């Protein structure tokens, strides 16, 4: 069995790490370079860096910050936020990112994932999907969770996989920042629909939540933010706990 990954997420706004609940009420959580170094040192398997206002404010991801972070760490590093073209993706990889994440731009231009995968390789493309339960259906949202698309979660997950995404990052907007647990049913539905790795995001609050995720779904990785940023669950402690529970962890 492939070993599961634990991935801290750095949501960036104006050069600082922030974290909110249900995509709103953002609080400052620290310096991204310092946090990246800390997580790499503590045993994070990967990092995700999302410039969360890049799309809505129509500005490009901060390439200089990507360069600074990549210089300080030695683990895989995914960058997202406002990436609209193959050229922008290539610039971020050149700055030191290992993968790029696309979300809103892929919904607006469904060929974008295919174009990036063809030029830079599927392994470099993470399709990020933000979804919310609306009228008993998981609906995809874009523009930092502000805009409903009418697109159903599983069908979109299947589509991005067919377009050439190497990985899916699914965030439950209902659970984001609530620390109430991952959306296991939705996650398993996505995992069953595709044959690429799925990263679970939204709802991590206890070490038991990670155990439940890996025990009951085929998710390849778990992403979390505030529990790491604010020291609620130290990374080494979480990994030791999962190993004791016989979860195959790196």
VOSESE-688655 format. One record per residue (C-alpha): x, y, z. Coordinates in steps of 0.25 Angstrom, whole numbers, padded with zeros to 4 digits, always signed. Last residue first. Example, Ala and Ser with C-alpha at 12.3 -4.5 7.8 and 13.67 -1.06 7.14 Angstrom:
+0055-0004+0029;+0049-0018+0031;
This chain:
+0023+0033+0022;+0011+0027+0028;+0004+0014+0026;-0007+0015+0037;-0004+0004+0047;-0011+0012+0058;+0003+0014+0065;+0008+0019+0052;-0004+0029+0051;+0000+0034+0066;+0014+0036+0062;+0011+0044+0050;+0002+0053+0058;+0012+0055+0069;+0023+0059+0059;+0013+0069+0052;+0009+0076+0065;-0006+0077+0067;-0011+0090+0073;+0001+0098+0070;-0006+0110+0063;-0001+0107+0049;-0002+0092+0050;-0017+0091+0054;-0019+0104+0046;-0015+0097+0033;-0018+0083+0028;-0016+0074+0016;-0018+0059+0017;-0012+0050+0006;-0015+0038-0002;-0030+0037+0000;-0035+0023-0001;-0046+0025+0009;-0049+0018+0023;-0036+0016+0030;-0029+0028+0024;-0039+0038+0027;-0043+0032+0041;-0028+0032+0045;-0027+0047+0041;-0040+0050+0048;-0034+0043+0061;-0023+0052+0061;-0032+0064+0064;-0038+0076+0056;-0037+0073+0041;-0049+0079+0035;-0045+0083+0021;-0036+0076+0011;-0034+0062+0006;-0023+0060-0005;-0028+0050-0016;-0017+0042-0024;-0021+0038-0038;-0031+0027-0043;-0043+0035-0042;-0058+0032-0038;-0056+0024-0026;-0047+0034-0019;-0057+0045-0022;-0068+0037-0016;-0059+0034-0004;-0057+0048-0002;-0071+0052-0002;-0074+0041+0008;-0063+0044+0017;-0065+0059+0018;-0053+0062+0028;-0055+0064+0043;-0061+0075+0051;-0049+0084+0052;-0058+0096+0046;-0047+0102+0038;-0053+0097+0025;-0064+0087+0027;-0075+0093+0019;-0065+0097+0008;-0060+0083+0006;-0047+0084+0000;-0043+0074-0011;-0028+0074-0016;-0028+0065-0028;-0015+0059-0034;-0008+0057-0047;-0018+0065-0055;-0019+0060-0070;-0032+0065-0075;-0038+0051-0072;-0035+0054-0057;-0041+0068-0058;-0054+0062-0064;-0055+0051-0053;-0054+0061-0042;-0064+0070-0049;-0074+0059-0050;-0071+0056-0035;-0074+0070-0031;-0086+0074-0038;-0085+0087-0046;-0095+0098-0044;-0084+0108-0043;-0086+0115-0030;-0077+0127-0028;-0070+0132-0015;-0062+0120-0011;-0049+0126-0014;-0053+0130-0028;-0059+0116-0031;-0070+0107-0025;-0073+0093-0029;-0086+0087-0024;-0088+0075-0015;-0103+0072-0016;-0113+0071-0004;-0119+0084-0007;-0105+0091-0007;-0093+0083-0001;-0081+0091-0004;-0069+0089-0013;-0055+0095-0015;-0047+0086-0025;-0032+0088-0027;-0027+0081-0039;-0012+0078-0037;-0003+0078-0049;+0012+0075-0049;+0011+0060-0050;+0002+0062-0062;+0014+0067-0070;+0019+0081-0073;+0014+0084-0087;+0004+0073-0089;-0001+0074-0074;-0002+0089-0075;-0010+0089-0088;-0019+0078-0083;-0021+0085-0070;-0024+0098-0077;-0035+0092-0087;-0046+0094-0077;-0044+0109-0078;-0053+0116-0068;-0054+0103-0059;-0039+0101-0060;-0036+0116-0057;-0044+0115-0044;-0036+0103-0039;-0022+0101-0043;-0010+0096-0034;+0004+0095-0039;+0014+0085-0035;+0029+0084-0032;+0030+0099-0029;+0044+0105-0030;+0043+0118-0037;+0044+0110-0051;+0032+0103-0047;+0025+0116-0044;+0029+0121-0057;+0024+0109-0065;+0011+0110-0058;+0010+0125-0063;+0014+0121-0077;+0003+0109-0077;-0007+0120-0074;-0017+0124-0064;-0011+0122-0051;-0018+0131-0041;-0014+0124-0028;-0007+0111-0027;+0007+0106-0022;+0011+0091-0019;+0024+0088-0012;+0031+0075-0011;+0041+0074+0001;+0055+0080+0002;+0052+0094+0008;+0058+0108+0009;+0061+0112-0006;+0047+0107-0009;+0041+0117+0001;+0049+0129-0005;+0046+0125-0019;+0031+0124-0017;+0031+0137-0010;+0037+0144-0022;+0027+0137-0031;+0015+0144-0024;+0003+0138-0031;-0002+0147-0041;-0013+0157-0039;-0027+0157-0043;-0032+0161-0029;-0042+0149-0028;-0031+0140-0034;-0019+0144-0026;-0027+0145-0013;-0024+0131-0007;-0009+0131-0011;-0009+0116-0008;+0004+0109-0004;+0003+0094-0002;+0014+0087+0005;+0019+0072+0005;+0023+0061+0014;+0023+0069+0026;+0034+0064+0035;+0037+0074+0046;+0048+0081+0039;+0040+0083+0026;+0028+0088+0035;+0038+0098+0041;+0044+0103+0029;+0030+0105+0022;+0026+0113+0035;+0037+0122+0034;+0036+0125+0019;+0021+0127+0021;+0021+0137+0032;+0010+0135+0042;-0004+0131+0045;-0012+0144+0042;-0027+0142+0043;-0037+0141+0032;-0052+0142+0036;-0057+0135+0023;-0054+0122+0015;-0063+0113+0023;-0054+0117+0035;-0042+0125+0034;-0027+0124+0032;-0016+0134+0028;-0001+0132+0024;+0005+0146+0021;+0010+0152+0007;-0002+0160+0005;-0011+0148+0006;-0005+0134+0007;-0012+0120+0010;-0001+0111+0015;-0005+0097+0015;+0002+0086+0023;+0002+0073+0016;+0002+0059+0023;+0004+0048+0013;-0001+0033+0013;+0009+0022+0009;+0005+0014-0003;+0000+0000+0000;
